[in-house]
Amino acid sequence: MHNLKDLVGKRFVAVDRTSLGGWQAAWRELKHGGIDPDKDFKSIMFLGSHESVIHNVLDSGADAGTANSDVFAELLRTGKINLKDFRIIVPEWVTLNKDEFSYPVSTRLYPDWPFSKLRKTSEDLSTKVAIALLSMNPDDEAARMADAHGWSYPLNYQSVHELKKELKIGSYKDYGKIAMSDIYKKHKMKILFSIFIFCALLSASIILAYLYRETILVKNRLRKEKETAQKYLDVAGVLLLIIDCDQRVVLLNKRGCGILGFSEEEVIGKNWFDNFIPQKNVNEMKELFAKIITGEIDQDKGFDSPVCNKLGEERSISWYYTILKDEDSTRPSVLCSGEDVTERNNLINRLKSALSEVKTLSGLLPICSHCKSIRDDKGYWSRLEAYISRRTDAEFTHSICPECVKEFYPDLSDHEDFS
């Protein structure tokens, strides 16, 4: 057997009808090659595991079969099977170079299983889990126990959707049978919601694919876990700082360096309070830090305090923090996130200053219909301009309008100065 057509009339084995790598991927290629497994195979059996399929073909229990390439490669690596005992059938439309994927394959590639968070899972926990998984090395105990090489950002799962559409399985089992207008009328709100979710997921997939590419490029230069973690901290839009129990700076991200005006090398290892806090606030902040490190203060409460940059300028920072503990909890550290609110505070102060200078008049004002005097809240009558001047910053000058000149000074109405 050298190509897919040679499988017609043969005995075929696979893992399970619901297995992507153990049946559905191969089924798609068979269908693409014009082969209907249920009609063209002499028999088809599902054995439940990838290893069972491989050994069944090796023992001549079947003429051909399909299994996950990772399992096949692992059996080769451990010497449990010999590649010379098998022939890998590669359809002509499946073209992959070894730099892209080194394992022997007969199908198009699909992304591996994702690690997903539930809706009720907190963002803080999911972020910590994501960082731990992305930082996992192949020789870590967790990786070895899971028989995994490591984790990466999830890829685009559109290829899996295309497979299920083509095979009409899963949520696409009725795909194409019902007119789209009928579906829309029956499930209008669900469709609109699904479109929104799909667009959101598609956008997220594009962003994650881009981030994955960037991560791969960075990993070619960075090997150590600390440097990998530093990369995630550096993309944050806030100041991220770790201070150990001796008040020394252990970590500072790029945003923090930008706010302080110092390089990372100029900050790491120095006493945070003695070097980067205004002198008038040092003692107060050291006392606060001592209470934080011992857990005397609720971690949910943030606070504002200034820092001093390289030019000697003070910047107002809004801080939030959490305590980091080592295995025996004897030397805790504090992870702080800070947002530079200097400009915001300056704007608020300017607005308060401006508002304090504004005086307003409101309510109903009793005014004389003849002389236009106004009665104040004490019952006294005052001329209009005097009443307004006492209650606002307005000032008055006096003149006379042309109509009043004609009425009260008719002899001067034709004078050019009053025209």
C-alpha positions as CSV (number, residue, x, y, z in Angstrom):
1,M,0.0,0.0,0.0
2,H,1.5,3.3,-1.2
3,N,-1.4,5.8,-1.4
4,L,-5.0,6.2,0.0
5,K,-6.6,4.4,-3.0
6,D,-4.7,1.3,-2.0
7,L,-6.7,1.2,1.3
8,V,-10.0,0.3,-0.5
9,G,-11.1,-3.1,0.6
10,K,-8.6,-3.3,3.5
11,R,-9.1,-3.7,7.2
12,F,-8.7,-0.4,9.0
13,V,-8.4,0.4,12.8
14,A,-8.6,3.7,14.6
15,V,-8.9,5.0,18.2
16,D,-12.5,6.4,18.6
17,R,-15.0,8.1,16.4
18,T,-14.8,11.2,18.6
19,S,-11.0,11.3,18.6
20,L,-9.5,14.2,16.6
21,G,-6.0,12.7,16.3
22,G,-7.1,9.1,16.4
23,W,-9.8,9.2,13.6
24,Q,-11.4,12.5,12.5
25,A,-8.2,14.0,11.1
26,A,-7.6,10.8,9.0
27,W,-11.3,10.6,8.0
28,R,-11.1,14.1,6.6
29,E,-8.1,13.1,4.4
30,L,-9.9,9.9,3.3
31,K,-12.9,11.9,2.3
32,H,-10.7,14.4,0.4
33,G,-9.2,11.5,-1.4
34,G,-12.7,10.2,-2.5
35,I,-12.8,7.3,0.1
36,D,-15.9,6.5,2.1
37,P,-14.6,4.5,5.1
38,D,-18.0,2.9,5.9
39,K,-18.4,1.7,2.2
40,D,-14.9,1.3,0.9
41,F,-13.1,-0.4,3.8
42,K,-13.5,-4.2,4.3
43,S,-13.9,-3.4,8.0
44,I,-13.2,-0.6,10.4
45,M,-12.7,-1.1,14.2
46,F,-12.1,1.4,17.0
47,L,-9.7,0.1,19.7
48,G,-9.9,2.9,22.3
49,S,-6.2,3.9,22.4
50,H,-3.4,5.1,20.1
51,E,-0.9,2.4,21.2
52,S,-3.5,-0.3,20.6
53,V,-4.0,0.9,17.0
54,I,-0.2,0.9,16.3
55,H,0.4,-2.5,17.8
56,N,-2.6,-4.0,16.1
57,V,-1.3,-2.9,12.7
58,L,2.2,-4.1,13.6
59,D,0.8,-7.6,14.6
60,S,-1.2,-7.8,11.3
61,G,-4.5,-7.5,13.1
62,A,-5.4,-4.8,10.5
63,D,-4.0,-3.7,7.2
64,A,-3.8,0.0,8.1
65,G,-4.7,2.4,10.9
66,T,-4.5,5.9,12.2
67,A,-3.0,7.2,15.5
68,N,-1.6,10.4,17.0
69,S,1.9,11.2,15.7
70,D,3.1,12.1,19.2
71,V,2.3,8.6,20.4
72,F,3.9,7.0,17.3
73,A,7.1,9.1,17.8
74,E,7.3,8.3,21.5
75,L,7.1,4.5,20.7
76,L,9.9,5.0,18.2
77,R,12.0,7.0,20.7
78,T,11.7,4.4,23.4
79,G,12.5,1.5,21.0
80,K,9.1,-0.2,21.3
81,I,8.6,-0.1,17.6
82,N,10.8,0.2,14.5
83,L,10.0,2.7,11.7
84,K,11.1,0.1,9.1
85,D,8.1,-2.0,10.0
86,F,5.7,0.7,8.9
87,R,4.8,2.7,5.8
88,I,3.5,6.2,6.4
89,I,1.0,7.1,3.7
90,V,1.2,10.8,3.0
91,P,-1.5,12.3,0.7
92,E,-0.1,14.5,-2.1
93,W,-2.0,17.6,-0.7
94,V,-0.4,17.3,2.7
95,T,2.9,19.2,2.4
96,L,4.9,19.8,5.6
97,N,8.6,20.5,5.9
98,K,10.6,19.0,8.7
99,D,11.4,22.4,10.1
100,E,7.6,23.0,10.6
101,F,6.8,19.5,12.1
102,S,9.4,16.8,12.5
103,Y,7.1,13.8,13.2
104,P,5.7,11.6,10.4
105,V,2.2,12.7,9.5
106,S,-0.5,11.8,7.0
107,T,-2.9,14.7,7.8
108,R,-3.0,18.4,8.1
109,L,-1.9,19.8,11.4
110,Y,-4.3,20.8,14.2
111,P,-3.7,22.6,17.5
112,D,-3.3,20.5,20.6
113,W,-5.7,20.5,23.6
114,P,-6.1,23.9,25.4
115,F,-6.1,24.6,29.1
116,S,-9.2,26.7,29.8
117,K,-10.4,28.7,32.8
118,L,-14.0,28.5,34.1
119,R,-16.1,31.6,34.2
120,K,-16.1,31.5,38.1
121,T,-12.3,31.2,38.2
122,S,-10.7,34.5,39.3
123,E,-8.5,36.5,37.0
124,D,-5.7,36.6,39.5
125,L,-5.6,32.8,39.8
126,S,-5.9,32.2,36.0
127,T,-3.0,34.7,35.4
128,K,-0.8,32.9,37.9
129,V,-1.6,29.5,36.3
130,A,-0.9,30.9,32.8
131,I,2.5,32.2,33.9
132,A,3.3,28.9,35.6
133,L,2.3,26.9,32.5
134,L,4.2,29.1,30.1
135,S,7.3,29.1,32.3
136,M,7.3,25.2,32.5
137,N,10.5,23.6,31.2
138,P,10.5,20.0,29.8
139,D,12.7,18.8,32.7
140,D,10.3,20.2,35.4
141,E,8.6,17.5,37.6
142,A,5.1,18.6,36.5
143,A,6.1,18.4,32.8
144,R,7.6,14.9,33.3
145,M,4.6,13.7,35.3
146,A,2.3,14.9,32.5
147,D,4.6,13.6,29.8
148,A,4.5,17.1,28.3
149,H,7.2,19.2,26.7
150,G,5.7,22.5,27.9
151,W,2.9,25.0,27.2
152,S,2.4,27.9,24.9
153,Y,-0.3,30.4,23.9
154,P,-3.3,28.6,22.3
155,L,-3.3,28.6,18.5
156,N,-6.2,29.4,16.2
157,Y,-8.8,26.6,16.4
158,Q,-10.5,27.5,13.2
159,S,-9.0,24.5,11.4
160,V,-10.8,22.2,13.9
161,H,-14.1,24.0,13.1
162,E,-13.4,23.5,9.3
163,L,-12.8,19.8,9.9
164,K,-16.1,19.4,11.8
165,K,-18.0,21.3,9.1
166,E,-16.6,19.2,6.3
167,L,-17.3,15.9,8.2
168,K,-20.7,17.3,9.6
169,I,-20.0,16.1,13.1
170,G,-20.4,17.6,16.6
171,S,-22.2,20.9,16.5
172,Y,-22.0,20.9,12.7
173,K,-23.9,17.5,12.2
174,D,-26.8,19.4,10.5
175,Y,-24.6,21.8,8.7
176,G,-26.1,22.7,5.3
177,K,-29.3,20.8,5.8
178,I,-31.4,23.8,6.9
179,A,-31.8,27.2,5.1
180,M,-30.0,30.0,6.8
181,S,-33.1,32.1,6.8
182,D,-35.0,29.4,8.8
183,I,-32.2,29.1,11.3
184,Y,-32.1,32.9,11.7
185,K,-35.8,33.1,12.3
186,K,-35.8,30.3,14.8
187,H,-32.6,31.2,16.7
188,K,-32.2,34.9,16.0
189,M,-30.9,35.9,19.5
190,K,-28.7,32.9,19.8
191,I,-27.2,33.5,16.4
192,L,-26.5,37.2,17.2
193,F,-25.0,36.2,20.5
194,S,-22.9,33.4,18.9
195,I,-21.7,35.8,16.2
196,F,-20.6,38.2,18.9
197,I,-18.8,35.4,20.8
198,F,-17.3,34.1,17.6
199,C,-15.9,37.5,16.7
200,A,-14.6,38.0,20.2
201,L,-12.9,34.6,20.0
202,L,-11.6,35.2,16.5
203,S,-10.1,38.5,17.6
204,A,-8.6,36.9,20.7
205,S,-7.2,34.1,18.5
206,I,-5.6,36.6,16.3
207,I,-4.1,38.5,19.2
208,L,-3.0,35.3,20.9
209,A,-1.5,34.0,17.7
210,Y,0.5,37.2,17.4
211,L,1.6,37.0,21.0
212,Y,2.5,33.4,20.5
213,R,4.8,34.4,17.6
214,E,6.4,37.1,19.7
215,T,6.9,34.7,22.6
216,I,8.7,32.2,20.3
217,L,11.0,34.9,19.0
218,V,11.8,36.0,22.6
219,K,12.3,32.4,23.8
220,N,15.1,32.0,21.2
221,R,17.1,34.5,23.1
222,L,15.8,33.9,26.7
223,R,16.3,30.6,28.5
224,K,16.0,31.3,32.2
225,E,12.6,31.4,34.0
226,K,13.3,34.8,35.6
227,E,14.0,36.4,32.3
228,T,10.8,34.9,30.9
229,A,8.8,36.2,33.8
230,Q,10.4,39.6,33.4
231,K,9.0,39.8,29.9
232,Y,5.5,39.4,31.1
233,L,6.0,42.1,33.7
234,D,7.5,44.5,31.2
235,V,4.4,44.5,29.0
236,A,2.3,45.7,32.0
237,G,1.1,49.3,31.8
238,V,1.7,49.9,35.6
239,L,4.8,49.9,37.8
240,L,5.5,46.4,39.1
241,L,7.9,46.1,42.0
242,I,9.0,43.4,44.4
243,I,10.5,44.4,47.7
244,D,12.0,41.7,50.0
245,C,11.7,41.6,53.8
246,D,15.0,43.6,54.0
247,Q,13.4,46.5,52.1
248,R,15.6,45.8,49.1
249,V,14.3,45.9,45.5
250,V,14.2,42.4,43.9
251,L,12.4,43.2,40.7
252,L,11.3,46.3,38.8
253,N,9.7,46.3,35.4
254,K,10.2,48.7,32.5
255,R,7.3,50.9,33.4
256,G,8.8,51.4,36.8
257,C,12.2,52.2,35.4
258,G,10.5,54.8,33.1
259,I,8.7,56.5,36.0
260,L,11.9,56.6,38.2
261,G,14.2,57.5,35.4
262,F,16.7,54.8,36.5
263,S,17.9,51.7,34.7
264,E,17.1,48.3,36.2
265,E,20.7,47.8,37.2
266,E,20.6,51.1,39.2
267,V,17.6,50.0,41.2
268,I,17.9,46.2,41.9
269,G,19.4,45.4,45.3
270,K,19.0,48.9,46.7
271,N,16.9,49.9,49.8
272,W,13.7,51.1,48.3
273,F,12.7,53.6,51.0
274,D,16.2,55.1,51.5
275,N,16.8,55.7,47.8
276,F,13.4,56.2,46.0
277,I,11.0,57.7,48.6
278,P,11.1,61.5,49.5
279,Q,13.0,62.0,52.7
280,K,9.9,63.4,54.6
281,N,8.0,60.2,53.9
282,V,10.7,57.6,54.6
283,N,9.9,56.8,58.2
284,E,6.1,56.7,57.6
285,M,6.5,54.3,54.6
286,K,8.9,52.0,56.5
287,E,6.4,51.7,59.3
288,L,3.7,50.9,56.8
289,F,5.9,48.3,55.1
290,A,6.5,46.6,58.4
291,K,2.8,46.3,59.0
292,I,2.2,45.0,55.5
293,I,5.0,42.4,55.7
294,T,3.6,41.0,59.0
295,G,0.0,41.0,57.7
296,E,-1.4,43.6,60.0
297,I,-3.0,45.5,57.1
298,D,-5.7,44.2,54.8
299,Q,-4.3,43.5,51.4
300,D,-7.4,44.6,49.6
301,K,-6.8,48.3,50.6
302,G,-4.6,50.4,48.4
303,F,-2.9,53.6,49.3
304,D,-1.2,56.6,47.7
305,S,2.4,57.7,48.3
306,P,5.0,59.6,46.4
307,V,8.3,58.4,44.8
308,C,11.3,60.4,43.9
309,N,12.7,60.1,40.4
310,K,16.3,60.6,39.2
311,L,15.7,64.3,38.7
312,G,14.6,64.7,42.2
313,E,11.0,65.2,41.2
314,E,8.1,63.7,43.2
315,R,5.6,61.5,41.4
316,S,2.3,60.5,43.0
317,I,1.7,56.7,42.9
318,S,-1.5,54.8,43.6
319,W,-0.3,51.5,45.1
320,Y,-1.8,48.0,45.4
321,Y,0.1,45.1,46.8
322,T,0.1,41.4,47.7
323,I,2.4,39.3,49.9
324,L,4.7,36.7,48.3
325,K,5.8,33.9,50.6
326,D,8.5,31.3,50.1
327,E,8.1,27.6,51.0
328,D,8.6,28.0,54.7
329,S,7.1,31.5,54.9
330,T,10.1,32.8,56.8
331,R,11.2,35.5,54.3
332,P,8.1,37.0,52.7
333,S,8.3,39.7,50.0
334,V,5.8,42.2,48.8
335,L,4.6,42.5,45.1
336,C,3.4,46.1,44.5
337,S,1.6,47.5,41.5
338,G,1.6,51.2,41.1
339,E,-0.1,53.7,38.8
340,D,1.3,57.1,38.2
341,V,-1.5,59.5,39.1
342,T,0.5,62.7,39.3
343,E,-1.1,64.3,36.3
344,R,-4.6,63.2,37.4
345,N,-4.0,64.7,40.9
346,N,-2.7,67.9,39.4
347,L,-5.8,68.2,37.2
348,I,-8.1,67.6,40.2
349,N,-6.3,70.2,42.2
350,R,-6.6,72.7,39.3
351,L,-10.3,72.0,39.0
352,K,-10.9,72.4,42.7
353,S,-9.0,75.7,42.6
354,A,-11.1,76.9,39.7
355,L,-14.3,75.8,41.3
356,S,-13.5,77.6,44.5
357,E,-13.3,80.9,42.6
358,V,-16.7,80.4,41.0
359,K,-19.7,82.1,42.6
360,T,-23.2,81.4,41.3
361,L,-26.7,82.9,41.7
362,S,-29.7,80.5,41.8
363,G,-33.3,80.5,42.8
364,L,-36.1,83.1,42.3
365,L,-35.1,86.8,42.7
366,P,-37.8,89.3,43.6
367,I,-37.2,92.4,41.3
368,C,-39.0,95.6,41.2
369,S,-41.0,95.9,37.9
370,H,-40.4,99.7,37.8
371,C,-36.9,100.5,39.1
372,K,-35.5,97.0,38.7
373,S,-34.1,96.9,42.3
374,I,-33.8,93.4,43.9
375,R,-34.9,92.3,47.4
376,D,-32.3,90.2,49.2
377,D,-33.1,87.4,51.7
378,K,-33.1,89.9,54.6
379,G,-35.8,92.1,53.0
380,Y,-33.6,94.9,51.9
381,W,-33.8,96.4,48.4
382,S,-30.7,96.9,46.4
383,R,-29.9,98.2,42.9
384,L,-29.4,95.4,40.4
385,E,-25.7,96.0,39.8
386,A,-25.0,96.3,43.6
387,Y,-26.8,93.0,44.3
388,I,-24.9,91.1,41.5
389,S,-21.5,92.6,42.4
390,R,-21.8,91.4,46.0
391,R,-22.5,87.8,45.0
392,T,-20.3,87.4,42.0
393,D,-17.0,88.6,40.6
394,A,-18.7,90.7,37.9
395,E,-18.0,94.5,37.7
396,F,-20.2,97.1,36.1
397,T,-19.6,100.2,34.0
398,H,-22.4,102.6,33.1
399,S,-23.5,104.0,29.8
400,I,-26.9,104.9,28.1
401,C,-28.6,103.1,25.2
402,P,-29.9,105.0,22.1
403,E,-33.5,104.4,23.1
404,C,-33.1,106.0,26.5
405,V,-31.3,109.0,24.9
406,K,-34.3,109.6,22.7
407,E,-36.7,109.3,25.6
408,F,-34.8,111.3,28.3
409,Y,-32.4,113.5,26.3
410,P,-34.2,114.3,23.0
411,D,-32.0,117.4,22.4
412,L,-28.9,115.2,22.3
413,S,-30.4,112.3,20.3
414,D,-29.1,113.7,17.0
415,H,-25.6,114.4,18.3
416,E,-23.1,112.2,16.5
417,D,-21.7,110.9,19.9
418,F,-25.1,109.3,20.6
419,S,-25.9,108.1,17.1
